[in-house]
């Protein structure tokens, strides 16, 4: 099994889940670097969904990539990529991955109100 790397578009199993978290085998974008994923056995991922919410934390996937939909940046998961059967399906461009990480930084660093209009 190949180690997922930052920018990889993968399928993996999100179960178990709770509440309104994404569940089942679904696509995701890997945001952690390959070395981290290799050493820890985990990958930091954002699920991909076809349902877009009205706040600014969902980023449309560019056309022509392995998956269609939106990156759900507000549901980052650190998952064991081996036991969840990660399967690499494609690669996102670096500029797009950087945009996703910048959006994540807006709420990690308490700047979310400007982007989302507040909660």
N, CA, C and O atoms as a GROMACS GRO file, in nm:
protein
  476
    1UNK      N    1   0.085  -0.118   0.000
    1UNK     CA    2   0.000   0.000   0.000
    1UNK      C    3   0.090   0.124   0.000
    1UNK      O    4   0.183   0.135   0.080
    2UNK      N    5   0.060   0.217  -0.089
    2UNK     CA    6   0.140   0.339  -0.102
    2UNK      C    7   0.104   0.439   0.008
    2UNK      O    8  -0.013   0.456   0.042
    3UNK      N    9   0.206   0.505   0.062
    3UNK     CA   10   0.186   0.607   0.166
    3UNK      C   11   0.124   0.731   0.101
    3UNK      O   12   0.178   0.784   0.004
    4UNK      N   13   0.010   0.777   0.152
    4UNK     CA   14  -0.049   0.899   0.096
    4UNK      C   15   0.038   1.021   0.126
    4UNK      O   16   0.103   1.028   0.230
    5UNK      N   17   0.038   1.116   0.034
    5UNK     CA   18   0.116   1.238   0.047
    5UNK      C   19   0.024   1.360   0.038
    5UNK      O   20  -0.089   1.350  -0.009
    6UNK      N   21   0.076   1.473   0.083
    6UNK     CA   22  -0.001   1.597   0.077
    6UNK      C   23  -0.046   1.622  -0.068
    6UNK      O   24   0.034   1.616  -0.162
    7UNK      N   25  -0.174   1.650  -0.082
    7UNK     CA   26  -0.230   1.675  -0.214
    7UNK      C   27  -0.293   1.554  -0.279
    7UNK      O   28  -0.362   1.568  -0.380
    8UNK      N   29  -0.271   1.435  -0.223
    8UNK     CA   30  -0.333   1.316  -0.281
    8UNK      C   31  -0.484   1.320  -0.260
    8UNK      O   32  -0.533   1.362  -0.156
    9UNK      N   33  -0.555   1.276  -0.362
    9UNK     CA   34  -0.700   1.258  -0.354
    9UNK      C   35  -0.720   1.109  -0.334
    9UNK      O   36  -0.680   1.027  -0.417
   10UNK      N   37  -0.784   1.073  -0.223
   10UNK     CA   38  -0.793   0.933  -0.184
   10UNK      C   39  -0.937   0.894  -0.151
   10UNK      O   40  -1.021   0.980  -0.123
   11UNK      N   41  -0.962   0.764  -0.154
   11UNK     CA   42  -1.082   0.706  -0.095
   11UNK      C   43  -1.038   0.641   0.035
   11UNK      O   44  -0.933   0.578   0.040
   12UNK      N   45  -1.117   0.657   0.141
   12UNK     CA   46  -1.094   0.581   0.263
   12UNK      C   47  -1.222   0.575   0.344
   12UNK      O   48  -1.318   0.647   0.317
   13UNK      N   49  -1.222   0.488   0.444
   13UNK     CA   50  -1.340   0.463   0.525
   13UNK      C   51  -1.344   0.559   0.643
   13UNK      O   52  -1.252   0.559   0.726
   14UNK      N   53  -1.448   0.641   0.653
   14UNK     CA   54  -1.462   0.737   0.762
   14UNK      C   55  -1.536   0.679   0.883
   14UNK      O   56  -1.548   0.747   0.985
   15UNK      N   57  -1.585   0.555   0.874
   15UNK     CA   58  -1.654   0.496   0.988
   15UNK      C   59  -1.552   0.447   1.090
   15UNK      O   60  -1.445   0.403   1.051
   16UNK      N   61  -1.583   0.452   1.219
   16UNK     CA   62  -1.707   0.501   1.276
   16UNK      C   63  -1.711   0.654   1.279
   16UNK      O   64  -1.608   0.721   1.276
   17UNK      N   65  -1.829   0.705   1.284
   17UNK     CA   66  -1.851   0.849   1.292
   17UNK      C   67  -1.957   0.875   1.398
   17UNK      O   68  -2.017   0.782   1.452
   18UNK      N   69  -1.979   1.001   1.426
   18UNK     CA   70  -2.082   1.039   1.521
   18UNK      C   71  -2.149   1.167   1.474
   18UNK      O   72  -2.089   1.247   1.402
   19UNK      N   73  -2.273   1.186   1.513
   19UNK     CA   74  -2.345   1.308   1.480
   19UNK      C   75  -2.352   1.332   1.330
   19UNK      O   76  -2.390   1.243   1.253
   20UNK      N   77  -2.317   1.453   1.289
   20UNK     CA   78  -2.327   1.491   1.148
   20UNK      C   79  -2.194   1.480   1.074
   20UNK      O   80  -2.179   1.533   0.963
   21UNK      N   81  -2.096   1.411   1.133
   21UNK     CA   82  -1.967   1.391   1.066
   21UNK      C   83  -1.986   1.307   0.940
   21UNK      O   84  -2.079   1.228   0.930
   22UNK      N   85  -1.896   1.327   0.844
   22UNK     CA   86  -1.898   1.247   0.722
   22UNK      C   87  -1.874   1.100   0.758
   22UNK      O   88  -1.795   1.070   0.847
   23UNK      N   89  -1.942   1.011   0.688
   23UNK     CA   90  -1.934   0.868   0.720
   23UNK      C   91  -1.919   0.786   0.593
   23UNK      O   92  -1.942   0.835   0.482
   24UNK      N   93  -1.881   0.660   0.612
   24UNK     CA   94  -1.872   0.566   0.501
   24UNK      C   95  -1.742   0.582   0.423
   24UNK      O   96  -1.656   0.662   0.456
   25UNK      N   97  -1.732   0.503   0.318
   25UNK     CA   98  -1.615   0.511   0.229
   25UNK      C   99  -1.639   0.628   0.135
   25UNK      O  100  -1.737   0.631   0.062
   26UNK      N  101  -1.546   0.722   0.140
   26UNK     CA  102  -1.568   0.845   0.063
   26UNK      C  103  -1.436   0.908   0.025
   26UNK      O  104  -1.330   0.870   0.076
   27UNK      N  105  -1.441   1.005  -0.066
   27UNK     CA  106  -1.319   1.073  -0.108
   27UNK      C  107  -1.272   1.176  -0.006
   27UNK      O  108  -1.350   1.227   0.074
   28UNK      N  109  -1.142   1.204  -0.011
   28UNK     CA  110  -1.082   1.303   0.079
   28UNK      C  111  -0.956   1.360   0.016
   28UNK      O  112  -0.897   1.300  -0.075
   29UNK      N  113  -0.915   1.476   0.066
   29UNK     CA  114  -0.790   1.539   0.027
   29UNK      C  115  -0.692   1.525   0.143
   29UNK      O  116  -0.725   1.561   0.256
   30UNK      N  117  -0.573   1.474   0.116
   30UNK     CA  118  -0.468   1.462   0.218
   30UNK      C  119  -0.399   1.598   0.232
   30UNK      O  120  -0.356   1.656   0.133
   31UNK      N  121  -0.390   1.648   0.357
   31UNK     CA  122  -0.323   1.776   0.380
   31UNK      C  123  -0.194   1.762   0.459
   31UNK      O  124  -0.119   1.859   0.473
   32UNK      N  125  -0.166   1.644   0.512
   32UNK     CA  126  -0.041   1.622   0.585
   32UNK      C  127   0.066   1.569   0.490
   32UNK      O  128   0.034   1.503   0.391
   33UNK      N  129   0.194   1.597   0.521
   33UNK     CA  130   0.302   1.552   0.432
   33UNK      C  131   0.326   1.401   0.442
   33UNK      O  132   0.296   1.338   0.544
   34UNK      N  133   0.381   1.346   0.336
   34UNK     CA  134   0.406   1.203   0.326
   34UNK      C  135   0.491   1.151   0.442
   34UNK      O  136   0.463   1.044   0.496
   35UNK      N  137   0.594   1.225   0.481
   35UNK     CA  138   0.682   1.178   0.590
   35UNK      C  139   0.604   1.163   0.720
   35UNK      O  140   0.622   1.064   0.792
   36UNK      N  141   0.518   1.260   0.753
   36UNK     CA  142   0.433   1.251   0.872
   36UNK      C  143   0.346   1.126   0.862
   36UNK      O  144   0.335   1.050   0.958
   37UNK      N  145   0.284   1.106   0.747
   37UNK     CA  146   0.193   0.993   0.728
   37UNK      C  147   0.266   0.859   0.743
   37UNK      O  148   0.211   0.764   0.799
   38UNK      N  149   0.390   0.852   0.694
   38UNK     CA  150   0.470   0.731   0.704
   38UNK      C  151   0.508   0.702   0.849
   38UNK      O  152   0.492   0.590   0.897
   39UNK      N  153   0.560   0.804   0.918
   39UNK     CA  154   0.611   0.786   1.054
   39UNK      C  155   0.498   0.756   1.153
   39UNK      O  156   0.513   0.668   1.239
   40UNK      N  157   0.386   0.827   1.142
   40UNK     CA  158   0.278   0.812   1.240
   40UNK      C  159   0.177   0.704   1.203
   40UNK      O  160   0.112   0.648   1.291
   41UNK      N  161   0.164   0.675   1.075
   41UNK     CA  162   0.060   0.583   1.031
   41UNK      C  163  -0.074   0.652   1.015
   41UNK      O  164  -0.174   0.589   0.981
   42UNK      N  165  -0.077   0.783   1.040
   42UNK     CA  166  -0.199   0.863   1.026
   42UNK      C  167  -0.183   0.958   0.909
   42UNK      O  168  -0.071   0.990   0.869
   43UNK      N  169  -0.295   1.003   0.854
   43UNK     CA  170  -0.296   1.109   0.755
   43UNK      C  171  -0.402   1.210   0.797
   43UNK      O  172  -0.512   1.172   0.838
   44UNK      N  173  -0.370   1.337   0.786
   44UNK     CA  174  -0.468   1.443   0.809
   44UNK      C  175  -0.540   1.466   0.678
   44UNK      O  176  -0.479   1.497   0.576
   45UNK      N  177  -0.673   1.452   0.681
   45UNK     CA  178  -0.751   1.462   0.559
   45UNK      C  179  -0.873   1.551   0.579
   45UNK      O  180  -0.922   1.568   0.691
   46UNK      N  181  -0.920   1.606   0.469
   46UNK     CA  182  -1.047   1.677   0.465
   46UNK      C  183  -1.140   1.597   0.374
   46UNK      O  184  -1.103   1.566   0.261
   47UNK      N  185  -1.259   1.562   0.422
   47UNK     CA  186  -1.352   1.488   0.337
   47UNK      C  187  -1.398   1.573   0.218
   47UNK      O  188  -1.393   1.696   0.222
   48UNK      N  189  -1.443   1.505   0.115
   48UNK     CA  190  -1.500   1.570  -0.002
   48UNK      C  191  -1.647   1.530  -0.010
   48UNK      O  192  -1.681   1.412   0.005
   49UNK      N  193  -1.733   1.629  -0.033
   49UNK     CA  194  -1.877   1.605  -0.041
   49UNK      C  195  -1.934   1.673  -0.164
   49UNK      O  196  -1.873   1.764  -0.220
   50UNK      N  197  -2.049   1.628  -0.207
   50UNK     CA  198  -2.120   1.694  -0.316
   50UNK      C  199  -2.213   1.803  -0.263
   50UNK      O  200  -2.268   1.881  -0.341
   51UNK      N  201  -2.232   1.810  -0.131
   51UNK     CA  202  -2.320   1.909  -0.070
   51UNK      C  203  -2.239   2.028  -0.023
   51UNK      O  204  -2.151   2.014   0.062
   52UNK      N  205  -2.269   2.145  -0.078
   52UNK     CA  206  -2.197   2.266  -0.038
   52UNK      C  207  -2.283   2.348   0.056
   52UNK      O  208  -2.399   2.377   0.027
   53UNK      N  209  -2.226   2.386   0.169
   53UNK     CA  210  -2.294   2.472   0.265
   53UNK      C  211  -2.270   2.618   0.227
   53UNK      O  212  -2.189   2.647   0.140
   54UNK      N  213  -2.341   2.707   0.293
   54UNK     CA  214  -2.335   2.848   0.256
   54UNK      C  215  -2.226   2.926   0.328
   54UNK      O  216  -2.215   3.047   0.308
   55UNK      N  217  -2.145   2.859   0.411
   55UNK     CA  218  -2.036   2.932   0.473
   55UNK      C  219  -1.907   2.905   0.396
   55UNK      O  220  -1.902   2.814   0.313
   56UNK      N  221  -1.804   2.983   0.423
   56UNK     CA  222  -1.683   2.982   0.342
   56UNK      C  223  -1.585   2.871   0.369
   56UNK      O  224  -1.470   2.880   0.325
   57UNK      N  225  -1.624   2.766   0.441
   57UNK     CA  226  -1.530   2.660   0.474
   57UNK      C  227  -1.535   2.543   0.376
   57UNK      O  228  -1.461   2.446   0.393
   58UNK      N  229  -1.619   2.551   0.275
   58UNK     CA  230  -1.626   2.448   0.172
   58UNK      C  231  -1.565   2.504   0.045
   58UNK      O  232  -1.611   2.606  -0.007
   59UNK      N  233  -1.462   2.438  -0.006
   59UNK     CA  234  -1.385   2.486  -0.120
   59UNK      C  235  -1.413   2.394  -0.240
   59UNK      O  236  -1.387   2.274  -0.232
   60UNK      N  237  -1.466   2.448  -0.350
   60UNK     CA  238  -1.494   2.363  -0.467
   60UNK      C  239  -1.367   2.297  -0.522
   60UNK      O  240  -1.262   2.361  -0.534
   61UNK      N  241  -1.379   2.170  -0.554
   61UNK     CA  242  -1.269   2.096  -0.617
   61UNK      C  243  -1.257   2.144  -0.762
   61UNK      O  244  -1.358   2.152  -0.832
   62UNK      N  245  -1.137   2.178  -0.807
   62UNK     CA  246  -1.120   2.221  -0.946
   62UNK      C  247  -1.166   2.113  -1.045
   62UNK      O  248  -1.157   1.994  -1.016
   63UNK      N  249  -1.214   2.157  -1.159
   63UNK     CA  250  -1.257   2.064  -1.263
   63UNK      C  251  -1.140   1.980  -1.313
   63UNK      O  252  -1.025   2.025  -1.314
   64UNK      N  253  -1.172   1.859  -1.355
   64UNK     CA  254  -1.072   1.773  -1.417
   64UNK      C  255  -0.993   1.686  -1.321
   64UNK      O  256  -0.905   1.611  -1.364
   65UNK      N  257  -1.023   1.694  -1.191
   65UNK     CA  258  -0.952   1.610  -1.094
   65UNK      C  259  -1.029   1.479  -1.072
   65UNK      O  260  -1.136   1.459  -1.131
   66UNK      N  261  -0.976   1.392  -0.990
   66UNK     CA  262  -1.033   1.259  -0.969
   66UNK      C  263  -1.174   1.262  -0.909
   66UNK      O  264  -1.252   1.170  -0.931
   67UNK      N  265  -1.206   1.366  -0.832
   67UNK     CA  266  -1.336   1.376  -0.767
   67UNK      C  267  -1.400   1.511  -0.795
   67UNK      O  268  -1.331   1.609  -0.821
   68UNK      N  269  -1.533   1.516  -0.790
   68UNK     CA  270  -1.609   1.640  -0.798
   68UNK      C  271  -1.665   1.669  -0.660
   68UNK      O  272  -1.681   1.578  -0.578
   69UNK      N  273  -1.695   1.795  -0.634
   69UNK     CA  274  -1.757   1.832  -0.507
   69UNK      C  275  -1.683   1.944  -0.439
   69UNK      O  276  -1.622   2.029  -0.504
   70UNK      N  277  -1.690   1.943  -0.306
   70UNK     CA  278  -1.626   2.047  -0.226
   70UNK      C  279  -1.541   1.983  -0.116
   70UNK      O  280  -1.576   1.878  -0.062
   71UNK      N  281  -1.431   2.048  -0.085
   71UNK     CA  282  -1.347   2.007   0.027
   71UNK      C  283  -1.410   2.064   0.153
   71UNK      O  284  -1.434   2.184   0.162
   72UNK      N  285  -1.437   1.978   0.251
   72UNK     CA  286  -1.498   2.022   0.376
   72UNK      C  287  -1.385   2.050   0.475
   72UNK      O  288  -1.341   1.962   0.548
   73UNK      N  289  -1.338   2.176   0.475
   73UNK     CA  290  -1.221   2.210   0.556
   73UNK      C  291  -1.251   2.212   0.705
   73UNK      O  292  -1.158   2.207   0.786
   74UNK      N  293  -1.378   2.219   0.743
   74UNK     CA  294  -1.413   2.226   0.886
   74UNK      C  295  -1.436   2.087   0.947
   74UNK      O  296  -1.486   2.077   1.058
   75UNK      N  297  -1.400   1.981   0.874
   75UNK     CA  298  -1.411   1.845   0.929
   75UNK      C  299  -1.281   1.768   0.911
   75UNK      O  300  -1.282   1.653   0.866
   76UNK      N  301  -1.169   1.832   0.945
   76UNK     CA  302  -1.038   1.765   0.935
   76UNK      C  303  -1.038   1.641   1.023
   76UNK      O  304  -1.087   1.643   1.136
   77UNK      N  305  -0.982   1.533   0.970
   77UNK     CA  306  -0.969   1.408   1.046
   77UNK      C  307  -0.824   1.360   1.037
   77UNK      O  308  -0.760   1.373   0.933
   78UNK      N  309  -0.774   1.306   1.146
   78UNK     CA  310  -0.646   1.234   1.146
   78UNK      C  311  -0.682   1.086   1.155
   78UNK      O  312  -0.726   1.038   1.260
   79UNK      N  313  -0.662   1.015   1.046
   79UNK     CA  314  -0.708   0.877   1.036
   79UNK      C  315  -0.594   0.782   1.003
   79UNK      O  316  -0.500   0.818   0.932
   80UNK      N  317  -0.603   0.661   1.056
   80UNK     CA  318  -0.508   0.554   1.025
   80UNK      C  319  -0.533   0.511   0.881
   80UNK      O  320  -0.630   0.440   0.853
   81UNK      N  321  -0.446   0.553   0.791
   81UNK     CA  322  -0.471   0.532   0.649
   81UNK      C  323  -0.460   0.386   0.607
   81UNK      O  324  -0.518   0.347   0.506
   82UNK      N  325  -0.388   0.305   0.683
   82UNK     CA  326  -0.378   0.162   0.649
   82UNK      C  327  -0.505   0.088   0.685
   82UNK      O  328  -0.564   0.020   0.601
   83UNK      N  329  -0.549   0.101   0.811
   83UNK     CA  330  -0.667   0.026   0.854
   83UNK      C  331  -0.795   0.078   0.789
   83UNK      O  332  -0.895   0.007   0.784
   84UNK      N  333  -0.791   0.200   0.740
   84UNK     CA  334  -0.908   0.256   0.672
   84UNK      C  335  -0.899   0.240   0.520
   84UNK      O  336  -0.977   0.298   0.444
   85UNK      N  337  -0.800   0.159   0.479
   85UNK     CA  338  -0.787   0.119   0.338
   85UNK      C  339  -0.780   0.237   0.241
   85UNK      O  340  -0.858   0.244   0.146
   86UNK      N  341  -0.688   0.328   0.267
   86UNK     CA  342  -0.671   0.444   0.179
   86UNK      C  343  -0.629   0.399   0.040
   86UNK      O  344  -0.541   0.314   0.025
   87UNK      N  345  -0.693   0.455  -0.059
   87UNK     CA  346  -0.666   0.422  -0.199
   87UNK      C  347  -0.646   0.553  -0.275
   87UNK      O  348  -0.739   0.632  -0.288
   88UNK      N  349  -0.525   0.576  -0.323
   88UNK     CA  350  -0.493   0.701  -0.394
   88UNK      C  351  -0.555   0.698  -0.533
   88UNK      O  352  -0.536   0.602  -0.609
   89UNK      N  353  -0.630   0.805  -0.566
   89UNK     CA  354  -0.700   0.813  -0.693
   89UNK      C  355  -0.651   0.926  -0.783
   89UNK      O  356  -0.679   0.927  -0.902
   90UNK      N  357  -0.576   1.020  -0.725
   90UNK     CA  358  -0.530   1.133  -0.804
   90UNK      C  359  -0.451   1.230  -0.719
   90UNK      O  360  -0.420   1.201  -0.604
   91UNK      N  361  -0.420   1.344  -0.778
   91UNK     CA  362  -0.340   1.446  -0.710
   91UNK      C  363  -0.400   1.583  -0.738
   91UNK      O  364  -0.436   1.614  -0.851
   92UNK      N  365  -0.409   1.665  -0.634
   92UNK     CA  366  -0.456   1.803  -0.648
   92UNK      C  367  -0.335   1.894  -0.669
   92UNK      O  368  -0.227   1.866  -0.617
   93UNK      N  369  -0.351   2.002  -0.745
   93UNK     CA  370  -0.240   2.095  -0.765
   93UNK      C  371  -0.198   2.162  -0.634
   93UNK      O  372  -0.282   2.186  -0.547
   94UNK      N  373  -0.069   2.190  -0.621
   94UNK     CA  374  -0.016   2.252  -0.499
   94UNK      C  375  -0.086   2.382  -0.463
   94UNK      O  376  -0.112   2.407  -0.346
   95UNK      N  377  -0.117   2.467  -0.562
   95UNK     CA  378  -0.181   2.595  -0.531
   95UNK      C  379  -0.319   2.574  -0.470
   95UNK      O  380  -0.361   2.651  -0.384
   96UNK      N  381  -0.389   2.470  -0.515
   96UNK     CA  382  -0.520   2.439  -0.457
   96UNK      C  383  -0.506   2.388  -0.314
   96UNK      O  384  -0.581   2.429  -0.226
   97UNK      N  385  -0.412   2.298  -0.291
   97UNK     CA  386  -0.389   2.245  -0.156
   97UNK      C  387  -0.351   2.359  -0.062
   97UNK      O  388  -0.398   2.364   0.052
   98UNK      N  389  -0.266   2.450  -0.108
   98UNK     CA  390  -0.228   2.566  -0.025
   98UNK      C  391  -0.349   2.652   0.008
   98UNK      O  392  -0.359   2.704   0.120
   99UNK      N  393  -0.442   2.668  -0.086
   99UNK     CA  394  -0.565   2.744  -0.060
   99UNK      C  395  -0.648   2.677   0.049
   99UNK      O  396  -0.699   2.744   0.139
  100UNK      N  397  -0.660   2.545   0.042
  100UNK     CA  398  -0.734   2.470   0.144
  100UNK      C  399  -0.670   2.491   0.281
  100UNK      O  400  -0.741   2.517   0.379
  101UNK      N  401  -0.539   2.480   0.289
  101UNK     CA  402  -0.469   2.498   0.417
  101UNK      C  403  -0.486   2.641   0.468
  101UNK      O  404  -0.499   2.661   0.589
  102UNK      N  405  -0.487   2.739   0.380
  102UNK     CA  406  -0.508   2.878   0.422
  102UNK      C  407  -0.646   2.897   0.483
  102UNK      O  408  -0.661   2.968   0.583
  103UNK      N  409  -0.747   2.833   0.426
  103UNK     CA  410  -0.882   2.841   0.483
  103UNK      C  411  -0.884   2.779   0.622
  103UNK      O  412  -0.945   2.834   0.714
  104UNK      N  413  -0.817   2.666   0.639
  104UNK     CA  414  -0.809   2.602   0.771
  104UNK      C  415  -0.742   2.696   0.870
  104UNK      O  416  -0.786   2.706   0.985
  105UNK      N  417  -0.638   2.762   0.828
  105UNK     CA  418  -0.568   2.858   0.916
  105UNK      C  419  -0.660   2.970   0.961
  105UNK      O  420  -0.642   3.023   1.071
  106UNK      N  421  -0.758   3.009   0.880
  106UNK     CA  422  -0.844   3.121   0.919
  106UNK      C  423  -0.925   3.089   1.044
  106UNK      O  424  -0.953   3.180   1.123
  107UNK      N  425  -0.962   2.964   1.065
  107UNK     CA  426  -1.037   2.936   1.188
  107UNK      C  427  -0.948   2.882   1.298
  107UNK      O  428  -0.986   2.890   1.415
  108UNK      N  429  -0.834   2.828   1.267
  108UNK     CA  430  -0.741   2.787   1.371
  108UNK      C  431  -0.682   2.909   1.441
  108UNK      O  432  -0.658   2.908   1.562
  109UNK      N  433  -0.659   3.013   1.363
  109UNK     CA  434  -0.599   3.134   1.417
  109UNK      C  435  -0.701   3.243   1.448
  109UNK      O  436  -0.667   3.362   1.447
  110UNK      N  437  -0.825   3.204   1.474
  110UNK     CA  438  -0.932   3.293   1.520
  110UNK      C  439  -0.965   3.406   1.425
  110UNK      O  440  -1.009   3.513   1.468
  111UNK      N  441  -0.946   3.384   1.298
  111UNK     CA  442  -0.984   3.484   1.198
  111UNK      C  443  -1.110   3.440   1.124
  111UNK      O  444  -1.141   3.494   1.017
  112UNK      N  445  -1.182   3.343   1.179
  112UNK     CA  446  -1.295   3.284   1.109
  112UNK      C  447  -1.409   3.381   1.087
  112UNK      O  448  -1.481   3.368   0.988
  113UNK      N  449  -1.427   3.477   1.176
  113UNK     CA  450  -1.543   3.565   1.164
  113UNK      C  451  -1.542   3.645   1.035
  113UNK      O  452  -1.648   3.666   0.975
  114UNK      N  453  -1.425   3.690   0.991
  114UNK     CA  454  -1.417   3.765   0.866
  114UNK      C  455  -1.459   3.680   0.747
  114UNK      O  456  -1.528   3.728   0.657
  115UNK      N  457  -1.420   3.555   0.747
  115UNK     CA  458  -1.449   3.467   0.633
  115UNK      C  459  -1.591   3.415   0.637
  115UNK      O  460  -1.658   3.410   0.533
  116UNK      N  461  -1.638   3.378   0.752
  116UNK     CA  462  -1.767   3.310   0.761
  116UNK      C  463  -1.883   3.402   0.794
  116UNK      O  464  -1.999   3.363   0.782
  117UNK      N  465  -1.854   3.524   0.836
  117UNK     CA  466  -1.960   3.612   0.881
  117UNK      C  467  -1.999   3.583   1.025
  117UNK      O  468  -2.103   3.629   1.072
  118UNK      N  469  -1.915   3.507   1.093
  118UNK     CA  470  -1.943   3.472   1.233
  118UNK      C  471  -2.026   3.345   1.242
  118UNK      O  472  -2.075   3.294   1.142
  119UNK      N  473  -2.040   3.296   1.363
  119UNK     CA  474  -2.118   3.174   1.384
  119UNK      C  475  -2.246   3.206   1.456
  119UNK      O  476  -2.326   3.115   1.483
   0.00000   0.00000   0.00000
